[in-house]
């Protein structure tokens, strides 16, 4: 407990959400993590990091990953996620490149304007791809997402083009690796003894809240 102005306030628990904008399971998990975060806003301090699922030699056109539609069907079945017609069309064309470094750079560029909305921004980027089939490597996509969120599109695209923004995104990849994250989505609670995973890709907001409370009791 900490005291501010004579009033007791509970210290907020620190959480890290490691995700990737091109991760279908993260897309399916999105509603649950956003509901959980909103319901526990006064109790948690949530950091969102991009993980770098498709980088280097893995940054390839979607046609190079023929297993993805089957995985998407499984995600939809287990989480209720809806994959849009635009996404289906983009996948059928097969030319869109899954480049997590570009997507992570887009997140950093948008977050500069509204860091407190990072989780919402992450969801909006995922919707741009998984609903509308818009490449997250295209500045036009970034501008459209910014506008939809009420942010400055020109400032967002300028930030995206700034090499410092790409370096910040790549640093997030390294942070995720240092945390020992092996897959996405991963929600971690930071404790004096280290990090502890909370829930899993199919967890509901209620499941996450229950696991969070149990983890707090065991700290």
C-alpha positions in Angstrom: 0.0 0.0 0.0 1.1 3.6 -0.6 -0.2 6.8 0.9 -0.9 10.0 -1.1 -2.3 13.0 0.5 -3.4 11.1 3.6 -5.4 8.6 1.5 -4.5 5.0 1.1 -4.2 3.7 -2.5 -3.3 0.3 -3.8 -0.1 0.1 -5.8 -1.0 -1.0 -9.3 0.3 -4.3 -10.5 2.7 -4.2 -13.5 1.7 -6.3 -16.5 3.2 -6.8 -19.9 1.2 -7.9 -22.9 3.4 -9.4 -25.6 1.6 -9.7 -28.9 2.1 -9.4 -32.6 -0.1 -7.5 -35.0 0.1 -10.4 -37.5 -0.7 -13.1 -34.9 -4.2 -14.6 -35.4 -4.4 -15.9 -31.8 -3.6 -12.3 -30.6 -6.5 -11.1 -32.8 -8.8 -13.6 -31.2 -7.5 -12.8 -27.7 -7.9 -9.0 -28.3 -11.5 -8.6 -26.9 -10.7 -10.5 -23.7 -7.5 -8.5 -22.9 -9.2 -5.2 -23.7 -12.2 -6.1 -21.4 -9.9 -7.3 -18.7 -7.7 -4.1 -18.9 -10.7 -1.8 -18.8 -12.3 -3.6 -15.9 -9.0 -3.5 -13.9 -7.7 -0.1 -15.0 -7.3 1.2 -11.5 -5.4 -1.9 -10.4 -3.0 -2.5 -13.2 -0.2 -0.7 -15.2 -0.2 -2.5 -18.6 2.6 -2.3 -21.1 2.1 -3.5 -24.6 5.1 -4.9 -26.5 5.3 -6.1 -30.1 7.0 -9.5 -30.3 8.3 -9.8 -33.9 6.7 -13.0 -35.1 7.4 -12.4 -38.8 10.8 -10.8 -39.1 14.0 -11.4 -41.1 13.5 -14.5 -43.3 10.1 -15.0 -41.9 8.8 -11.7 -43.3 7.3 -13.3 -46.4 4.1 -13.1 -48.5 1.1 -14.7 -47.0 1.1 -17.3 -49.8 4.2 -18.7 -48.1 2.1 -19.8 -45.1 -0.6 -22.0 -46.5 -1.5 -23.4 -43.0 -2.8 -20.0 -41.8 -6.4 -20.3 -43.1 -6.8 -23.6 -41.1 -5.4 -21.9 -38.0 -7.8 -19.0 -38.5 -10.7 -21.3 -38.6 -9.6 -22.9 -35.3 -9.1 -19.4 -33.8 -12.6 -18.4 -34.9 -14.1 -21.5 -33.5 -12.4 -21.2 -30.1 -12.5 -17.4 -29.6 -15.4 -16.2 -31.7 -13.1 -13.9 -33.7 -14.5 -12.8 -37.0 -12.1 -12.6 -40.0 -13.4 -10.1 -42.6 -14.0 -10.5 -46.3 -11.2 -8.0 -47.0 -8.8 -10.2 -45.2 -10.0 -13.3 -47.1 -9.5 -11.5 -50.3 -6.0 -10.3 -49.4 -5.0 -13.8 -48.4 -6.4 -15.2 -51.6 -4.3 -12.8 -53.6 -1.3 -14.0 -51.6 1.0 -11.0 -52.2 0.7 -9.1 -48.9 3.9 -9.5 -46.9 3.6 -10.3 -43.2 6.3 -8.0 -41.8 6.1 -7.7 -38.1 8.8 -5.0 -38.0 6.7 -2.7 -40.1 3.6 -3.5 -38.0 5.5 -2.8 -34.8 6.9 0.4 -36.2 3.3 1.5 -37.0 2.3 0.8 -33.4 5.1 2.9 -32.0 4.3 5.7 -34.4 0.7 5.8 -33.4 1.4 5.3 -29.7 3.5 8.5 -29.6 0.3 10.5 -29.8 -1.7 8.5 -27.3 0.4 6.2 -25.1 -2.5 5.5 -22.8 -4.4 4.0 -25.7 -1.7 1.5 -26.9 -3.9 -1.5 -26.3 -6.7 0.1 -28.4 -4.3 1.0 -31.1 -2.9 -2.5 -31.2 -6.5 -3.8 -31.7 -7.1 -1.2 -34.4 -4.0 -2.3 -36.4 -5.1 -6.0 -36.1 -8.6 -5.1 -37.3 -7.1 -3.3 -40.3 -5.5 -6.6 -41.4 -7.8 -9.3 -40.1 -11.0 -7.5 -41.0 -10.1 -5.2 -43.9 -7.1 -7.0 -45.4 -5.0 -3.9 -45.3 -1.2 -4.3 -45.2 0.4 -2.9 -42.1 3.4 -2.0 -44.2 1.5 0.7 -46.1 1.5 4.3 -44.9 -2.0 4.6 -46.2 -3.1 1.9 -43.7 -1.4 3.8 -40.9 -3.1 7.0 -41.9 -6.5 5.3 -42.1 -6.1 3.8 -38.6 -4.9 7.1 -37.2 -7.9 8.9 -38.6 -10.4 6.3 -37.3 -8.8 6.7 -33.9 -9.1 10.5 -34.0 -5.3 10.9 -34.2 -3.2 13.0 -36.5 -2.6 11.0 -39.7 0.2 13.2 -41.0 2.1 13.0 -37.7 1.6 9.3 -37.6 3.1 8.7 -41.1 5.9 11.1 -40.4 6.7 9.2 -37.2 6.6 5.9 -39.1 9.2 7.2 -41.5 11.5 8.2 -38.7 14.4 5.7 -38.2 14.2 6.2 -34.5 10.7 4.8 -34.5 11.9 1.6 -36.2 14.7 1.3 -33.7 12.2 1.6 -30.8 10.1 -1.2 -32.4 13.2 -3.4 -32.7 14.0 -2.7 -29.1 10.6 -4.1 -28.1 11.4 -7.3 -29.9 14.6 -7.6 -27.7 12.6 -6.8 -24.5 10.2 -9.6 -25.3 13.0 -12.1 -25.8 14.6 -11.0 -22.6 11.3 -11.8 -20.8 11.5 -15.3 -22.1 8.3 -15.1 -24.2 8.1 -18.1 -26.6 4.7 -17.5 -28.2 1.9 -15.0 -28.6 -0.3 -13.7 -27.0 1.4 -13.7 -23.6 0.3 -11.7 -20.6 2.8 -11.5 -17.8 2.5 -10.3 -14.3 5.7 -8.8 -12.9 6.5 -9.9 -9.3 9.5 -9.6 -7.0 10.3 -13.2 -7.8 10.1 -12.6 -11.6 7.4 -12.7 -14.3 4.4 -15.0 -14.2 2.1 -15.8 -17.1 -1.6 -15.0 -16.7 -4.1 -16.9 -18.7 -3.7 -18.1 -22.3 -4.9 -17.4 -25.9 -8.4 -18.8 -25.2 -8.9 -17.1 -21.8 -12.0 -14.9 -21.4 -11.8 -11.6 -19.5 -13.3 -13.4 -16.5 -10.6 -16.1 -16.8 -7.9 -13.5 -16.9 -9.3 -11.7 -13.8 -9.5 -14.9 -11.9 -5.9 -15.9 -12.8 -4.7 -12.3 -12.0 -6.3 -12.4 -8.6 -4.9 -15.8 -7.8 -1.4 -14.7 -8.9 -1.6 -11.6 -6.7 -2.5 -13.8 -3.7 0.5 -15.9 -4.3 3.1 -13.1 -4.7 
